Amino acid sequence: MICVCIEKMKISHWFLVTLHLLCFFAFRSLSIDDFHQPFPIVEPDLGHTKLRLSSEGLEAISRITNPIAVVAVIGPYRSGKSFLLNQLLSLSCYEGFGVGHMRDTKTKGVWVWGAPMEMEVSGVKTSVFYLDTEGFESVGKSNVYDDRIFALATILSSVLIYNLPETIREADISRLSFAVEIAEEFYGRVKGQDVAFEPAKLLWLIQRDFLQGKSVQEMVNEALRHVPNNDGNKNIDLVNQIRDSLAIMGDNSTGFSLPQPHLQRTKLCDMKDGEFDQAYVEKREQLKNLVASIIHPKIVQGKPLNGKEFVAFLEQILDALNKGEIPSTGSLVQIFNKGILDQCLKLYTGTMANLHLPMSEKFLRDAHKSSREQAMRIFDEQHFGRRHAKRSVVQLDEELEQVYKNVILANEYQSAKLCEALYTRCEDKMDQLQVLKLPSMAKFNAGFLQCNQSFEQECVGPSKANYEHRMIKLLGKSKALFIKEYNHRLFNWLVVFSLVMVVVGRFIVKFILIEMGAWILFIFLETYTRMFWSAESLYYNPVWHFIVSTWETLVYSPILDLDRWAVPLGIIAAILVVYWRCYGRRKHGSRRLLPLYNNHKGGPNRPRSD
């Protein structure tokens, strides 16, 4: 019984735990009602090496429709970044960003204050978000993670506050190398005109106990001076290059000092303004005014970003930073240019796909050149980066060339397919001309010319030269074969014609002159030509040329093609002859103009002789 009760208690315990978890996740899945609190927008993964998005902070940002500006604070861990942000937002530690009094870092990843400050920037209502970042150089993190946090804050911010305790160290200068590289790559693409990102204003904020001596701006200028390098140390050269780049960014760099608010730092969260050092309160207000004066909306590709666009921009950056083992400007450029590369490639591919293949190689090259120039021009207008963008240009060019090679192969295939069809059609046409019922050189030449012209006009592309050579051989062979058979067939047709006319003149028309002429032609063709002329001499004889000319005139002309109409005309002629024989002579009598055959030597009443 006791065991049963214990089992029931265990079941109830797990049921309650499950119920609480479900309620918790259900509550988290609901929309945020109170944005007057900090939210994480980027969190570290379990290995604390890469970053991932947090939905709460993204929801807080994406709801904003105004142009967005971002103030981000970076610096070493335990340097007072969260407390500084609360002071800028006029919030206590219990209302604003969490402030830790232990030695470990309080803020993990990147956090945003959910309620932006609204202000007028150049006459435009702007929503200003404040970002708190995880401190550098804390225990248990890799340098790559710090670089990702630093790069993210550098790219996202409109004002980047570099919070440093006491003074500027060499490591602080070196850490800015990534920011400098990003500035040179993105901000300086076309100086003063078309910039990818509006550069962030770099604010060196040094908090120290004693403000006597050099001003912060003098400290910044001194830190950015060249370090003597008489031995040619490469590391010093690299740091000096960073100093030169930071000097170029001098227009965007400002130094500001802030004294400690109170000597008892662990009790700062429990103090009010009246308890802070008066010098600190005055400098803090000056800092607020300074930040408000240099703030500007986040602009990408000449356009200010609203909440949803800013979130999409953040996703791009995070994808780029997490892409490789070590974040680099080159990887950022590649990610940002990916969409533009796809757009340019799609434009080029669409233009080439609309070409009517096959086409001549020259026209195809011209179309490729024109489409490529258009794609490259759009890329030049919209791409991110300057030096590393050359890799994107090379990548785009390689992809365009690959598409062009595919189009060339398609053009060759279509050209071969078309020219083969035209060649086959001409081959069939030549075969038909070889077997004409009534051979005609004029008809053969007309068909020959038409076939050759249609091939020349319609066959285009890289296969034309090859098929032209084949066409020349085909036409030459067909013409030689036709000429060889032409004279023999014409001779045979004349022999047949003479025999037909013998029959017509004797039995149908009964016209003796027709029969005699036909016999003379038959005897001439069958005896005299064979006895006194060879076949070659016959075909080159002027008489034969006359016969050929007469035959061509009768058989083929643009108006009448006797080869096509020979059978219908023969039937019509036969009908007319039959009609004339049967009815015409009865109706018109037997008037004879020429001597005809007469089977009776006398009239019907002629008397017989003994």
C-alpha positions as CSV (number, residue, x, y, z in Angstrom):
1,M,0.0,0.0,0.0
2,I,2.8,2.3,0.9
3,C,4.6,1.5,-2.4
4,V,1.4,2.3,-4.3
5,C,1.2,5.7,-2.7
6,I,4.8,6.4,-3.4
7,E,4.3,5.5,-7.1
8,K,1.2,7.8,-7.2
9,M,3.2,10.6,-5.7
10,K,6.0,10.1,-8.2
11,I,3.5,10.2,-11.1
12,S,1.9,13.4,-9.7
13,H,5.3,15.0,-9.3
14,W,6.2,14.3,-12.9
15,F,2.8,15.4,-14.1
16,L,3.2,18.7,-12.3
17,V,6.7,19.2,-13.7
18,T,5.4,18.5,-17.2
19,L,2.5,20.8,-16.7
20,H,4.8,23.6,-15.6
21,L,7.0,23.1,-18.6
22,L,4.1,23.2,-21.0
23,C,2.8,26.4,-19.3
24,F,6.3,27.9,-19.5
25,F,6.7,27.2,-23.2
26,A,3.2,28.3,-24.0
27,F,3.8,31.5,-22.2
28,R,7.1,32.0,-24.0
29,S,5.4,31.4,-27.4
30,L,3.0,34.2,-26.8
31,S,3.7,37.6,-28.1
32,I,5.5,40.0,-25.9
33,D,3.3,42.5,-24.2
34,D,5.8,44.5,-22.2
35,F,8.8,45.7,-24.2
36,H,10.1,47.8,-21.4
37,Q,12.9,45.3,-20.5
38,P,16.1,43.9,-22.0
39,F,15.9,41.0,-24.5
40,P,18.6,38.8,-26.0
41,I,18.9,39.1,-29.8
42,V,22.0,36.9,-30.1
43,E,23.1,34.1,-27.8
44,P,26.2,31.9,-27.7
45,D,25.9,28.2,-28.6
46,L,26.7,25.5,-26.1
47,G,30.4,25.6,-27.1
48,H,30.6,29.3,-26.7
49,T,32.2,29.7,-30.1
50,K,29.4,30.7,-32.5
51,L,26.3,32.8,-32.2
52,R,22.6,32.1,-32.8
53,L,19.5,34.3,-33.0
54,S,17.0,34.8,-30.1
55,S,13.4,35.3,-31.1
56,E,12.4,37.6,-28.2
57,G,14.8,40.3,-29.1
58,L,14.0,40.0,-32.8
59,E,10.3,40.5,-32.0
60,A,11.1,43.6,-30.1
61,I,12.9,45.1,-33.1
62,S,10.8,43.8,-36.0
63,R,7.7,45.6,-34.7
64,I,9.3,49.0,-35.4
65,T,8.3,50.7,-38.7
66,N,10.5,53.9,-38.2
67,P,14.1,54.0,-39.4
68,I,16.3,52.4,-36.8
69,A,19.5,53.6,-35.2
70,V,21.7,51.5,-32.9
71,V,24.0,52.5,-30.1
72,A,26.3,49.6,-29.1
73,V,28.7,49.4,-26.2
74,I,31.7,47.1,-26.5
75,G,34.7,46.6,-24.2
76,P,36.4,44.2,-21.8
77,Y,34.3,42.2,-19.4
78,R,33.7,43.8,-16.0
79,S,34.3,47.3,-17.4
80,G,30.8,48.7,-16.6
81,K,29.1,48.5,-20.0
82,S,25.7,47.4,-18.7
83,F,25.8,50.1,-16.0
84,L,26.8,52.7,-18.6
85,L,23.8,51.7,-20.9
86,N,21.4,52.0,-18.0
87,Q,22.8,55.5,-17.3
88,L,22.3,56.5,-20.9
89,L,18.7,55.1,-20.8
90,S,18.1,56.8,-17.4
91,L,17.3,53.4,-15.8
92,S,18.2,51.8,-12.6
93,C,20.0,48.5,-12.4
94,Y,16.8,46.8,-11.4
95,E,14.9,48.2,-14.3
96,G,17.5,48.0,-17.1
97,F,20.3,45.7,-18.2
98,G,21.5,43.3,-15.6
99,V,24.6,44.4,-13.8
100,G,26.8,41.7,-12.1
101,H,29.0,42.3,-9.0
102,M,30.7,38.9,-9.4
103,R,33.9,38.3,-11.3
104,D,32.2,36.4,-14.2
105,T,30.5,38.3,-17.0
106,K,26.8,39.0,-16.6
107,T,25.7,39.6,-20.2
108,K,25.9,36.6,-22.6
109,G,25.8,37.4,-26.3
110,V,24.1,40.6,-27.4
111,W,21.1,42.1,-25.6
112,V,18.8,45.0,-26.7
113,W,16.6,47.3,-24.6
114,G,13.1,46.5,-26.0
115,A,11.7,50.1,-25.8
116,P,13.6,52.3,-28.2
117,M,14.2,56.0,-27.6
118,E,12.4,58.1,-30.1
119,M,14.2,61.2,-31.5
120,E,14.3,63.5,-34.5
121,V,17.3,62.9,-36.7
122,S,17.6,65.4,-39.6
123,G,13.8,65.9,-39.4
124,V,13.1,62.1,-39.5
125,K,11.5,60.3,-36.6
126,T,14.1,57.6,-35.6
127,S,13.9,54.7,-33.2
128,V,17.2,54.3,-31.3
129,F,18.0,50.9,-29.8
130,Y,20.7,50.3,-27.3
131,L,22.8,47.1,-27.4
132,D,24.8,45.5,-24.6
133,T,27.5,43.1,-25.7
134,E,29.3,40.4,-23.9
135,G,32.7,41.5,-22.6
136,F,36.0,40.6,-24.2
137,E,38.7,38.4,-22.6
138,S,36.4,36.6,-20.1
139,V,37.4,33.1,-18.9
140,G,36.2,30.1,-20.8
141,K,35.7,31.8,-24.2
142,S,37.7,31.6,-27.4
143,N,39.2,34.7,-29.1
144,V,37.1,33.8,-32.2
145,Y,33.9,34.2,-30.2
146,D,35.1,37.7,-29.1
147,D,35.8,38.6,-32.7
148,R,32.3,37.6,-33.7
149,I,30.8,39.7,-31.0
150,F,33.0,42.6,-31.9
151,A,32.3,42.3,-35.7
152,L,28.5,42.0,-35.1
153,A,28.5,45.2,-32.9
154,T,30.7,47.0,-35.5
155,I,28.4,46.3,-38.4
156,L,25.1,46.8,-36.7
157,S,25.8,50.0,-34.8
158,S,25.3,53.6,-35.8
159,V,27.4,54.7,-32.8
160,L,30.0,52.3,-31.4
161,I,31.1,53.2,-27.9
162,Y,34.4,51.5,-27.1
163,N,34.3,51.4,-23.3
164,L,37.8,51.2,-21.8
165,P,38.9,51.5,-18.2
166,E,41.7,53.8,-17.3
167,T,43.6,54.0,-20.6
168,I,44.2,52.8,-24.1
169,R,46.3,49.7,-24.4
170,E,48.0,48.2,-27.5
171,A,45.6,45.3,-27.4
172,D,42.7,47.7,-27.7
173,I,44.3,49.2,-30.9
174,S,44.9,45.7,-32.4
175,R,41.3,44.7,-31.6
176,L,40.1,47.5,-33.9
177,S,41.8,45.9,-36.9
178,F,38.6,44.0,-37.8
179,A,36.6,47.2,-37.5
180,V,39.1,49.1,-39.7
181,E,39.0,46.3,-42.3
182,I,35.3,46.4,-42.4
183,A,35.3,50.2,-42.6
184,E,37.8,50.2,-45.5
185,E,35.9,47.3,-47.3
186,F,32.4,48.4,-46.9
187,Y,32.4,52.1,-46.1
188,G,35.1,53.2,-48.5
189,R,33.8,51.5,-51.7
190,V,33.1,54.8,-53.4
191,K,34.1,57.4,-51.0
192,G,31.6,60.2,-50.5
193,Q,29.1,58.7,-53.0
194,D,27.8,55.1,-53.1
195,V,28.6,53.4,-49.8
196,A,27.4,50.0,-48.8
197,F,27.1,50.8,-45.1
198,E,26.9,54.1,-43.4
199,P,30.1,54.1,-41.2
200,A,29.5,53.9,-37.5
201,K,30.7,56.7,-35.3
202,L,33.5,55.4,-33.1
203,L,33.4,56.9,-29.6
204,W,36.4,56.2,-27.4
205,L,35.0,56.3,-23.8
206,I,37.6,56.1,-21.1
207,Q,36.5,55.8,-17.5
208,R,39.2,56.6,-15.0
209,D,39.5,57.9,-11.5
210,F,41.9,60.8,-12.2
211,L,41.2,63.2,-15.1
212,Q,44.3,65.4,-14.7
213,G,46.9,65.5,-17.4
214,K,46.2,64.6,-21.0
215,S,42.7,64.8,-22.4
216,V,41.1,61.7,-23.8
217,Q,41.4,63.0,-27.3
218,E,45.1,63.6,-26.8
219,M,45.3,60.0,-25.5
220,V,43.6,58.7,-28.6
221,N,45.8,60.7,-30.9
222,E,48.9,59.6,-29.1
223,A,47.7,55.9,-29.2
224,L,47.2,56.2,-32.9
225,R,50.7,57.6,-33.6
226,H,53.2,55.3,-35.4
227,V,55.3,53.0,-33.3
228,P,59.0,53.2,-34.2
229,N,60.0,50.0,-36.1
230,N,63.7,50.2,-36.9
231,D,64.1,46.4,-36.9
232,G,61.3,45.9,-39.4
233,N,59.1,43.9,-37.1
234,K,56.1,42.6,-39.1
235,N,53.7,42.7,-36.1
236,I,54.6,46.4,-35.5
237,D,54.1,47.1,-39.2
238,L,50.6,45.6,-38.9
239,V,49.7,47.6,-35.9
240,N,51.0,50.8,-37.6
241,Q,48.8,50.0,-40.6
242,I,45.8,49.8,-38.3
243,R,46.8,53.2,-36.8
244,D,47.0,54.7,-40.3
245,S,43.5,53.3,-41.1
246,L,42.1,54.6,-37.8
247,A,43.6,58.0,-38.6
248,I,41.8,57.9,-41.9
249,M,38.6,57.2,-40.0
250,G,39.4,60.2,-37.8
251,D,36.2,62.0,-39.0
252,N,34.2,59.3,-37.3
253,S,36.3,59.0,-34.2
254,T,35.7,60.9,-31.0
255,G,37.3,60.7,-27.6
256,F,35.4,61.2,-24.3
257,S,36.3,60.8,-20.7
258,L,33.9,59.9,-17.9
259,P,34.9,59.9,-14.2
260,Q,33.9,57.2,-11.8
261,P,30.4,57.9,-10.4
262,H,31.4,56.9,-6.8
263,L,34.3,55.3,-5.0
264,Q,32.1,52.4,-3.7
265,R,31.5,50.7,-7.1
266,T,29.7,47.7,-5.7
267,K,26.9,49.9,-4.4
268,L,26.3,52.0,-7.5
269,C,23.1,50.2,-8.3
270,D,21.6,51.2,-5.0
271,M,22.5,54.9,-5.4
272,K,20.5,57.7,-7.0
273,D,21.8,60.7,-9.0
274,G,22.0,62.8,-5.8
275,E,24.5,60.4,-4.4
276,F,26.8,60.3,-7.4
277,D,29.8,62.5,-7.9
278,Q,28.5,65.8,-9.4
279,A,31.3,65.8,-12.0
280,Y,30.2,62.4,-13.1
281,V,26.6,63.5,-13.5
282,E,27.6,66.5,-15.6
283,K,29.8,64.4,-17.8
284,R,27.1,61.8,-18.2
285,E,24.7,64.4,-19.4
286,Q,27.3,65.7,-21.8
287,L,27.8,62.1,-23.1
288,K,24.0,61.7,-23.7
289,N,24.0,64.9,-25.7
290,L,27.1,63.8,-27.6
291,V,25.5,60.5,-28.5
292,A,22.3,62.2,-29.6
293,S,24.3,64.6,-31.8
294,I,26.2,62.0,-33.7
295,I,23.4,59.4,-34.0
296,H,22.1,58.6,-37.4
297,P,19.8,55.8,-38.9
298,K,21.4,52.6,-40.0
299,I,21.7,52.8,-43.8
300,V,22.4,49.9,-46.1
301,Q,22.8,50.5,-49.8
302,G,21.5,54.0,-49.4
303,K,18.3,53.0,-47.6
304,P,17.5,53.4,-43.9
305,L,16.4,50.1,-42.3
306,N,13.1,49.6,-40.4
307,G,12.6,46.8,-37.9
308,K,12.0,43.9,-40.2
309,E,14.8,45.0,-42.6
310,F,17.2,45.3,-39.7
311,V,16.4,41.8,-38.5
312,A,17.0,40.4,-42.0
313,F,20.2,42.4,-42.1
314,L,21.2,40.9,-38.7
315,E,20.5,37.3,-40.0
316,Q,22.8,38.0,-42.9
317,I,25.6,39.1,-40.7
318,L,25.2,36.2,-38.3
319,D,25.2,33.7,-41.2
320,A,28.4,35.3,-42.5
321,L,30.2,35.3,-39.1
322,N,29.3,31.7,-38.4
323,K,30.2,30.5,-41.9
324,G,33.9,29.9,-41.3
325,E,36.0,28.9,-38.3
326,I,37.3,32.4,-38.1
327,P,35.2,35.4,-39.2
328,S,36.8,37.5,-41.9
329,T,35.9,40.5,-44.0
330,G,36.1,38.3,-47.1
331,S,33.5,35.9,-45.7
332,L,31.2,38.8,-44.9
333,V,31.6,40.2,-48.4
334,Q,30.8,36.9,-49.9
335,I,27.6,36.4,-47.9
336,F,26.4,40.0,-48.5
337,N,27.1,39.7,-52.2
338,K,25.4,36.3,-52.5
339,G,21.9,37.7,-53.2
340,I,23.3,40.2,-55.7
341,L,25.3,37.5,-57.4
342,D,22.1,35.4,-57.7
343,Q,20.2,38.4,-59.0
344,C,22.8,39.2,-61.7
345,L,23.1,35.6,-62.7
346,K,19.4,35.2,-63.0
347,L,19.2,38.4,-65.1
348,Y,21.9,37.1,-67.4
349,T,20.4,33.6,-67.6
350,G,17.0,35.0,-68.4
351,T,18.3,37.2,-71.2
352,M,20.3,34.4,-72.8
353,A,17.3,32.0,-72.4
354,N,15.2,34.4,-74.5
355,L,17.5,34.2,-77.5
356,H,16.1,32.4,-80.5
357,L,18.5,29.6,-81.1
358,P,20.2,28.7,-83.3
359,M,22.0,31.9,-84.2
360,S,25.3,32.8,-85.7
361,E,28.4,32.7,-83.4
362,K,29.0,36.4,-83.9
363,F,25.4,37.3,-82.8
364,L,25.7,34.9,-79.8
365,R,29.0,36.5,-78.8
366,D,27.5,40.0,-79.1
367,A,24.4,38.9,-77.0
368,H,26.8,37.4,-74.4
369,K,28.9,40.5,-74.2
370,S,25.8,42.8,-73.9
371,S,24.2,40.6,-71.2
372,R,27.4,40.2,-69.3
373,E,28.0,44.0,-69.3
374,Q,24.5,44.5,-68.0
375,A,24.9,42.0,-65.2
376,M,28.3,43.4,-64.3
377,R,27.0,46.9,-64.3
378,I,24.2,46.0,-61.8
379,F,26.7,44.2,-59.6
380,D,29.0,47.2,-59.6
381,E,26.1,49.4,-58.6
382,Q,24.8,47.2,-55.8
383,H,27.7,45.0,-54.5
384,F,29.2,45.2,-51.0
385,G,32.9,45.5,-50.4
386,R,35.9,46.9,-52.3
387,R,39.0,44.7,-52.2
388,H,37.3,41.4,-51.3
389,A,34.5,42.1,-53.8
390,K,37.0,41.2,-56.5
391,R,36.5,37.6,-55.5
392,S,32.7,38.0,-55.9
393,V,33.4,39.5,-59.4
394,V,35.5,36.6,-60.3
395,Q,32.9,34.2,-59.0
396,L,30.2,36.0,-61.0
397,D,32.3,35.9,-64.1
398,E,33.0,32.2,-63.7
399,E,29.3,31.5,-63.3
400,L,28.4,33.6,-66.3
401,E,31.0,31.8,-68.4
402,Q,29.5,28.5,-67.3
403,V,26.1,29.6,-68.4
404,Y,27.5,30.9,-71.7
405,K,29.2,27.6,-72.4
406,N,25.9,25.8,-71.9
407,V,24.2,28.2,-74.3
408,I,27.0,27.6,-76.8
409,L,26.4,23.8,-76.5
410,A,22.6,24.4,-76.9
411,N,23.3,26.6,-79.9
412,E,25.5,24.0,-81.5
413,Y,22.9,21.3,-81.0
414,Q,20.0,23.5,-82.4
415,S,22.2,24.5,-85.3
416,A,23.1,20.9,-86.2
417,K,19.5,19.9,-85.8
418,L,18.2,22.6,-88.1
419,C,20.9,22.3,-90.7
420,E,20.5,18.5,-90.8
421,A,16.8,18.9,-91.4
422,L,17.5,21.4,-94.2
423,Y,20.1,19.1,-95.7
424,T,17.8,16.1,-95.6
425,R,15.1,18.2,-97.3
426,C,17.4,19.2,-100.1
427,E,18.6,15.7,-100.4
428,D,15.0,14.5,-100.9
429,K,14.4,17.3,-103.3
430,M,17.4,16.3,-105.4
431,D,16.2,12.7,-105.4
432,Q,12.7,13.8,-106.7
433,L,14.3,15.9,-109.5
434,Q,16.3,12.9,-110.6
435,V,13.1,10.9,-111.4
436,L,11.0,13.6,-113.2
437,K,8.5,12.1,-115.6
438,L,9.5,14.6,-118.2
439,P,13.2,15.6,-117.6
440,S,13.7,19.3,-117.6
441,M,17.0,21.1,-117.0
442,A,15.2,24.3,-116.3
443,K,13.0,22.7,-113.6
444,F,16.1,21.0,-112.1
445,N,18.0,24.3,-112.0
446,A,15.0,26.0,-110.4
447,G,14.7,23.4,-107.7
448,F,18.4,23.4,-107.3
449,L,18.5,27.1,-106.8
450,Q,15.5,27.2,-104.5
451,C,17.0,24.4,-102.3
452,N,20.4,26.2,-102.1
453,Q,18.9,29.6,-101.3
454,S,16.6,28.2,-98.6
455,F,19.6,26.4,-97.0
456,E,21.7,29.5,-97.1
457,Q,19.0,31.6,-95.5
458,E,17.7,29.2,-92.9
459,C,20.8,27.3,-91.8
460,V,22.5,29.4,-89.2
461,G,24.9,28.8,-86.3
462,P,28.2,27.0,-85.9
463,S,27.2,23.9,-87.9
464,K,26.5,26.0,-91.1
465,A,30.1,25.8,-92.4
466,N,30.2,22.0,-92.1
467,Y,26.8,21.5,-93.7
468,E,27.6,24.0,-96.4
469,H,30.5,21.8,-97.5
470,R,28.2,18.8,-97.5
471,M,25.6,20.7,-99.5
472,I,28.2,21.7,-102.1
473,K,29.1,18.0,-102.6
474,L,25.4,17.0,-102.6
475,L,24.4,19.6,-105.2
476,G,27.4,19.0,-107.4
477,K,26.9,15.2,-107.4
478,S,23.1,15.6,-108.0
479,K,23.6,18.0,-110.9
480,A,26.3,15.8,-112.5
481,L,24.1,12.7,-112.3
482,F,21.1,14.6,-113.7
483,I,23.0,16.0,-116.6
484,K,24.3,12.5,-117.4
485,E,20.8,11.0,-117.4
486,Y,19.1,14.0,-118.9
487,N,20.3,13.5,-122.6
488,H,19.7,9.8,-122.6
489,R,16.2,10.2,-121.2
490,L,15.4,13.1,-123.6
491,F,16.6,10.9,-126.5
492,N,14.4,8.1,-125.5
493,W,11.4,10.4,-125.0
494,L,11.9,11.7,-128.6
495,V,11.9,8.1,-129.9
496,V,8.8,7.4,-128.0
497,F,7.3,10.6,-129.2
498,S,8.0,9.8,-132.8
499,L,6.3,6.4,-132.5
500,V,3.3,7.9,-130.8
501,M,3.0,10.5,-133.5
502,V,3.1,7.7,-136.1
503,V,0.2,6.0,-134.5
504,V,-1.7,9.3,-134.1
505,G,-1.1,10.3,-137.7
506,R,-2.1,7.0,-139.1
507,F,-5.0,5.8,-137.0
508,I,-6.4,8.7,-135.0
509,V,-6.0,11.9,-137.0
510,K,-5.3,10.0,-140.3
511,F,-3.0,12.8,-141.4
512,I,-0.3,11.5,-143.7
513,L,2.0,14.4,-143.2
514,I,2.1,13.9,-139.4
515,E,2.8,10.2,-139.9
516,M,5.6,10.9,-142.5
517,G,7.2,13.5,-140.2
518,A,7.1,11.1,-137.3
519,W,8.7,8.3,-139.4
520,I,11.4,10.6,-140.6
521,L,12.2,11.6,-136.9
522,F,12.2,8.0,-135.8
523,I,14.5,6.8,-138.6
524,F,16.8,9.8,-138.0
525,L,17.1,9.1,-134.3
526,E,17.5,5.3,-134.6
527,T,19.7,5.0,-137.7
528,Y,21.4,8.2,-138.8
529,T,22.5,9.3,-135.3
530,R,23.8,5.9,-134.4
531,M,25.7,5.5,-137.7
532,F,27.2,8.9,-138.1
533,W,27.2,10.5,-134.6
534,S,28.5,9.2,-131.3
535,A,26.5,9.9,-128.2
536,E,28.9,12.7,-127.2
537,S,28.9,14.4,-130.6
538,L,25.1,14.2,-130.8
539,Y,24.6,16.0,-127.5
540,Y,27.1,18.7,-128.5
541,N,25.6,19.2,-132.0
542,P,23.7,22.4,-132.7
543,V,20.7,20.4,-133.9
544,W,20.5,18.7,-130.5
545,H,20.8,22.0,-128.8
546,F,17.8,23.2,-130.8
547,I,15.9,20.1,-129.9
548,V,16.8,20.6,-126.2
549,S,15.8,24.2,-126.3
550,T,12.5,23.4,-127.9
551,W,11.9,20.6,-125.4
552,E,12.6,22.9,-122.5
553,T,10.2,25.5,-123.8
554,L,7.4,23.0,-124.1
555,V,8.0,21.0,-120.9
556,Y,8.7,23.7,-118.2
557,S,8.1,27.4,-117.7
558,P,7.2,29.5,-114.7
559,I,3.6,29.4,-115.9
560,L,3.2,25.8,-117.0
561,D,5.0,22.7,-115.6
562,L,4.2,20.0,-118.1
563,D,5.7,17.3,-115.9
564,R,3.0,18.0,-113.3
565,W,0.2,18.5,-115.8
566,A,1.2,15.9,-118.5
567,V,-1.3,13.3,-117.4
568,P,-4.3,15.6,-117.0
569,L,-3.5,17.3,-120.3
570,G,-3.1,13.9,-122.0
571,I,-6.5,12.8,-120.8
572,I,-8.1,16.1,-121.9
573,A,-6.4,15.8,-125.3
574,A,-7.6,12.1,-125.7
575,I,-11.2,13.2,-124.8
576,L,-11.1,16.0,-127.4
577,V,-9.7,13.7,-130.1
578,V,-12.4,11.0,-129.3
579,Y,-15.1,13.7,-129.4
580,W,-13.8,15.1,-132.6
581,R,-13.6,11.6,-134.2
582,C,-17.0,10.6,-133.1
583,Y,-19.1,13.8,-133.4
584,G,-17.0,16.5,-135.0
585,R,-16.7,14.9,-138.5
586,R,-20.5,14.1,-138.7
587,K,-21.4,17.7,-137.8
588,H,-19.0,19.5,-140.1
589,G,-18.8,17.1,-143.0
590,S,-15.6,15.8,-144.6
591,R,-13.9,19.0,-145.7
592,R,-10.3,18.2,-146.3
593,L,-7.6,20.8,-146.6
594,L,-4.8,18.3,-146.6
595,P,-4.5,14.9,-148.1
596,L,-5.9,12.2,-145.7
597,Y,-6.0,8.5,-145.9
598,N,-8.9,7.1,-148.1
599,N,-9.6,3.4,-148.0
600,H,-12.0,3.6,-151.1
601,K,-10.5,4.3,-154.5
602,G,-13.9,5.4,-156.0
603,G,-17.2,6.6,-154.9
604,P,-20.0,4.3,-153.7
605,N,-21.8,4.4,-157.0
606,R,-18.8,3.8,-159.2
607,P,-19.6,1.0,-161.6
608,R,-17.5,-2.1,-161.7
609,S,-15.3,-2.7,-164.7
610,D,-15.3,-6.0,-166.4
